[in-house]
């Protein structure tokens, strides 16, 4: 598999660094018992700000057949990751051309 991957790499690699993004992203999650939530915001370089806040319950995950502990604090790293994925989703929706840079 590694050999196949190396063979499919382009022979030329750009020496130009990708432009830095001047925005700010912050994500967080909390969990206590059977309740949890994720939230965060993205402030774009244009000072436009998009934010999200979503409160969830263990039953929400069970309804979607997502295995989680009843004490959602035991899955806090998964919730933190979910919050960060939501930030990526917001950036891609707001700046669709950014992902092609």
C-alpha positions, 0 to 999 in steps of 0.5 A, a space after each residue: 500500500 505504501 509503495 502504491 501511495 508513493 508511486 501516485 505522488 506528483 513528481 513536482 512539489 510547489 515551493 510556494 508556501 500556502 497563505 496563512 489564514 488570519 481568522 480565529 477559531 475556538 471550539 469547546 465541549 462539555 459533558 455532565 452525566 447524560 447531558 453534553 454540548 458543543 460550541 464554538 466560533 469562527 471569526 474571519 479576517 473580514 471580522 464576520 463571525 459565525 458561531 454555534 452552540 448545540 446541547 445534546 443528550 445521551 438519547 440523541 446519540 442512542 437514536 443515531 446508533 452512536 455508541 457512547 457511555 451513559 456518563 458522557 464525560 467519559 467521551 469528552 475527547 470525542 465531543 471536543 473532536 466533534 466541536 472542531 469538525 463543526 468549525 471546519 464545516 463552518 469555514 468550508 461553507 463560508 469560504 468554499 474556495 479556501 479548501 482549494 488553496 
